Amino acid sequence: MEIVDQVKELIADYLDREGVELVEIIYRREAGGMVLRLLVDTPEGITVDECEEISNFVGEVLDKENVISERYTIEVSSPGLDRPLKTARDFERAMGKVLDVTTYEPIDGKRTHEGRLVGMSDDGLVLERNGISTVIPRAKVARAVLKIEF
């Protein structure tokens, strides 16, 4: 079993109990050595203190289970406002918000679309802009991000 899969398995119950979603986990060599990076979030957002608690828990579990034999650094952080939306849960949380969506091929003559997410299914997203709805098949979404509104 790969290290990432082992870490996911070891921390899944803890994250569930704390109401924290593991958005992404990466283990790779970087300039300073090996890095285990966890991007976590909650519906209310994640605080620095919560990231520190998660980091401490992960470090203790990994030391106890001896999952990683080489030196490594743990980084736990929020995925940020500009992170790409990937999962159905990401899109559910974005319902009613404005998205920037880039597609692999043109839809209605263009590859970039901006609009409020007003509907979704397993197959597609419905964006609305200026009273006009556009259905974008999920399979054609190359990148989708929240548009930061001021």
Secondary structure, DSSP 8 states (H G I E B T S, - for coil): --HHHHHHHHHHHHHHHHT-EEEEEEEEEETTEEEEEEEEE-TT---HHHHHHHHHHHHHHHHHHT---S-EEEEEE---TT-B--SHHHHHHTTTSEEEEEEEEEETTEEEEEEEEEEE-SSEEEEEETTEEEEEEGGGEEEEEE----
